[in-house]
Amino acid sequence: MKNFLKGLLVLAVLLSFILLSRFNFLLFHVIIELYSILIGIMIFILSTSTYQFVKTNYFTFIGISYLFVSLLDFTHTLVYKGMNIFPFVNTANYATQFWISARYLEAVSLFLSPFFIKRKLKLIPTYLGYFLYFIASLLSIFYFKNFPACYIEGFGLTTFKIASEYVISLILLLAIYNHWKNKDYFDLYVLKLLIFSIVSTIISEMFFTLYVDVYGMMNAMGHIFKLISFYLIYMSIVETSLRSPYRTIFYEFLKESKSFKDYIEYAGIMFLILDTKGNILLINKRGEEILGYKREEIIGKNWFENFVPEEIRDELRKYFEFLIRNNAFEQEDKFKENPVKTRDGIKIIRWYNTILRDEKGKIVGVISSGEDITEKKKEEDFLKYLASVDPLTGVYNKRVGFEIFQKEMGLSLVRNSPLAVVFVDIDGLKKVNDNFGHNEGDVYIKIITEAIKKNIRKTDTLFRFGGDEFVLILPHCDRETAERIIEKILVNLKKLREELNKPYEFSFSYGIAVFYPKEDKSIDDLVREADMKMYEMKKIKNKEGE
């Protein structure tokens, strides 16, 4: 549901941009370019400032490149036709030239970036190279005016501009190939974000081969897909650097980073590293506390043999082996919960798992962070219990009762067997309340419900409908069987009254309705029918008592 709402929000934002482009293209262009530029700057800040976490030059290179791409895009925005910031800018050609310059820089950078996964990046030459490209673009377009024309007023896009878009798209396709070729070095989710970003850029370029009017719909769609591509690059860095800093892309991340080891050791959650056979390679201080053993008692042991309850051991071991064999950890739900054997008994741990790779990209194990949610789980279970039962009698409340009723009707159809419904109304409750007080009335209600619960089958369900009314659901039960069950309850109530020596009778009126799979009856129909029959019985009793 949460993802669905996010999707609706994104769709609403994109539709708002499209509508804005139809009413005021220049405002649309400024807003969407500034968003892209802001995202580009954030990419630079995140990728360079979080290098200590990801320990790879790949994202550092990406960050530097997007800083200078953003500078070119900012210049493109300032000289866009209609902005009137520079008096000598009287044509759309300037903005289109800066656009092409920025896209070439972006495409080539994305193509080259995978080469820096394992290579050292010299920062000063890299910054200098990008800076010189930026200055060369400014001089070529503004001063020397030798940058090829990209847009001619009254004519539209030039052959150079259209050809460049196709060349840029080809470079981007090669960038996708280059990333895919190095897929073993990437977290699967991060790789998807990167590839979808490049695909969005290619789609953007295709739109920019089609427009004639710089204020037209094709131009607007191209800018929207450019924004999407920037955002996906940004998300890949956020996912790698901030949200999951312990999801390693490279083996060196754990092997060489002392600060990360310190973070693991003193983290407030359990950290565990297993090899591909499930043997424990590392556990942190919090892990020792949760398991109740010293590190030397844990390291080297098989996790499944020593810390997983026997009843789920084989299942979890096979699941672990399947995920390792198929590299499927990233395709699974991010969080898993399962019981763990500790010195103090069973505890419930909520896990976040991801794979570890060596310098060649080979899977060498799994790193898991675990939170002890045992007490939280007990609280949740207790709250669920409170929300599902009637506080006086301990039987299910009306909401849960009807949920079970619906389920049992479905099972009745599948099994092709009858389902009996008994509507119960406690006799004489008002008199008990009036003569002996409401506390005694509550005792009377509990006596009736306890007698019913003790004399029905495990498959039957009793829930409180309201006040002194209850509903009994009897699966695999026709009318005759239901009558026998009720008679048994009433007989036992008489015996119980004699044992307790209460000054009032123990009895209830009831009505039975039976659902047969071939009948077209709803839950409401069955309850109504049983309720009417109960009232008929109550009327007879009242007449007899007069």
VENPEDA-V985088 format. One line per field, one symbol per residue. phi: phi as a letter, one per 30 degrees, with the letter a starting at -180 (. if undefined). psi: psi as a letter, one per 40 degrees, with the letter a starting at -180 (. if undefined). burial: b if it has 16 or more other C-alpha atoms within 10 Angstrom, else e. Layout:
BEGIN
phi->???
psi->???
burial->???
END
This chain:
BEGIN
phi->.dddddddddddddddddddddcadddeddddddeddddeddeddddddceddchbdedddedddddddddddddeddcdejdhdcddcbbddeddddddddddddddddddeddcdccdcdddddeddddddddddeddddcdhcdedcbceicjddddddddedddddddddddeddddcddccdedddddddddddddddeddddccdccdcddddddddddddddddddeddddddccdbdcddcbddecdcdddddddddcddbdcbbcddcjddcabcdddddddibdeddcejddeddcbceedcdddddddddddddchcddddedcbbadbdbdcjdbccccbcadcbddciddclbcbcbcdcedddddddddddddccdddciddddddedddeddddddddddhbdbcbcccbddidddddddbjddddddeedddddddddccddddbcbddlhccbbccbdhbcddddddddddddddddddddddhddbdcabcabcbbcceddcbceddddddddddddddddddddddd
psi->dddddddddddddddddddddddgddddddddddddddddddddddddeeddddfiedddddddddddddddddddddeihedfdhdeheieddddddddddddddddddddddeedeihhhddddddddddddddddddddddfehhhdhhhedaiidddddddddddddddddddddddfdeeihddddddddddddddddddddeeeidheeidddddddddddddddddddddddddddgeegididddddehddddddddeieihhhhiaeeeihdiiadddddddeiideedheihddddehiddedddddddddddddefedeeiidhihiihhideahihhhihiiiiiaeeehheahhhhhhhfdddddddddddddeeihddeeiiidddddddddddddddddefiihihhhhhhhedddddddeiddddddddddddddddeeiideihhihdhbehihhhgifhadddddddddddddddddddddefifiihiiiiihihhhdeigiidddddddddddddddddddddde.
burial->eeeeeeeeeeeeebeebbebbeeebbebbbebbbebbbbbbbbbebbbebeebbbbbbbbbbbbbbbbbbbbbbbbbbbbbeeeeeeebeebbbbbbbbbbbbbbbbbbbbbbbbbbeeebeeeeebeebeebbeebbeebeeeeebebbbeeeebbbeebbebbbebbebbbbbbebbbeebbbbbbebbbbbbbbbbbbbbbbbbbbbbbebbebbbbbbbbbbbbbbbbbbbbbbbbbeeebbbbbbbbbbeeeeebeeebbeeebbbbbbbbbbbbbbbbbbbbebbbeebeebbebbbbeebbbeeebeeebeebeebbeeeebeeeeeeeeebbbbeeebbbbbbbbbbbbbeebebebbbbbbbbeeeeeeeeeeeeeeebbbeebbbbbbebbbebbeebbebbeeeebbbbbbbbbbbbbeebeeeeeeeebbebbbbbbebbbeebeeeebbbbbeebbbbbbbbbbbbeebbebbeebbebbeebbeeeeeeebbbbbbbbbbbbbeeeeeeeebbebbbbbbbeebeeeeeeee
END
